[in-house]
Amino acid sequence: MLKTKRSKILRILEWCQKNLGQKVKTHYPKLHVYNSDGSSISGFSLYGHYDNNRNIITVFLKTHKNLLSLCDTVIHEFNHFLIDQEDRYAYTKIHLKMKRAGFSEFEITKKHPHEKKCNKIANKYAQLCYMQIKRNNK
């Protein structure tokens, strides 16, 4: 489990706001950090979650091994927030359609188009975010 301070995760969120979220129409998401793996919510371990009804990004520290993984998660969840700016209910509509088609919650997290898009963006920017956070930490 990664041991880190909430302030470091807030710096990652600020990095996202500065580098990815310039055209935001509403308030940036709040941040909740838990020392768990999120399995009580989903039945399997989670890295993070974006709640579009409450505009909250939740990070589960027990699932993370290092700061790079944390950068990846915060960027991923921040991108759910950005997608939500375009169509607040798009994720839910697709999720329900996949559920009706017989996909499990775990399969949905891997195959949902929004998840794929968020993974792609997180993969693209996590290393850059990590390097800038590390550099500014000195």
N, C-alpha and C positions, 0 to 999 in steps of 0.2 A: 504494500500500500504506500502511496506517495504521501509524504508528510509535507505540507506546504501551508502557507498563510493565505487567508482570504485576499489579502492585499495583492498578492502575486496574481491571483485569478482575476481580480479587478483590472490589473494592468493588461492582461490578455484581452479582456472585454473592451477596454479603452483602445487597445490596438485595433480591434475589429471595427470599432466606431470610426476611428480615424482613417483606416485604410480600406474598409469595405462598405461602410454605411453612410456615405455622404448625402444620399437622397432620401432620407428617412422622413416619412410623413407624420410620425407620431413619436412618443417618448421611447427612448431606448429601453430594452428590457432590464428588469431588476435581476439580481443574482442571488441564488440560494446555493449553499455549499453544504453537503452532508458527508459525514464520515461513514458511509455505507456503500454497498454495491448496487443499490436501486432495485434489488430483486423483489422486495416487498411490493413494488409497484407493478412490475411486469411478469414476475415469475422467472426471469432470467436476469443476469447482470447487465446493468446499463452503465454507460459512460456519462451520459447526460440526457437532458430532456428539455424541450421548449414547450411551455404551456401558453398557447396563443390566447386563451381566455383571460389569463391573469398577466400576460406579458412578462413571464419569468423564465429565465434560463436556470436550470438546476444542474449541478455538477456533483457526481458521486465519486469521492476521492478514493474509496477502497478499490475501485476498478483500475485506477491509473498507476503506472509503474514509474513514470518520469514526467518532466515538464513538457517535453515534446508531445507526448500523448495528451496532456492537458490542453496544450495549444490547439491540437487537432480537434478535440471535443468542443471547446468554446467556439472556435471558428465554425464548426459544423452546426452547432445549435444557433449561433448568431445568424447563419444563413437561412435556417428555418424562419427566423424572425423576418429577414428581408423578403423571403418568398411570400410570407404572410401579408406583407405590405401590398402585394399585388392582388391577392385574392384570399381573404381571410379563411374561407371555408374549403379551398381547393384540396388541401391535405386530407381533410376529413372525408370529403366526397370520394376521393380515390381510395382511401383506407376502407371505407364501408363497402365499396365495390369489390375490393380485393377480399375482404372478409366474406362477403356473399359468395365469392367464387371459390371459397374453401381454403384460402391462405391462412396459416397460423400467424400469430403476432410476431413471432421470430422471423418467419418468411417475409412478412410485410416490411420489417426493418431492413431487410436485405434487398428487396425487389421494388419497393415503392419508388417512383420516379423522383420524388423530392429527396428521399434519402440518398439516392444515387447522385443527384446534383450536389447535395451538401457534402457528400463524401469527396466528390471530385474537387470542389473548391477547397475543402479542408486539406486534402492531399497537396494541392497546389501551393497553399500559403502557410502551412503549419511550420515548416522549416524556417522560413523567413521571419515569421512571428517569434519563434523560439530564439533565433539568433539576436533579434533586436531586443527582446526581453532580457536575455542573458547579458548583452552588451550594456544595457541601461541599468542593470543590477549592480554593476561594479562601482 
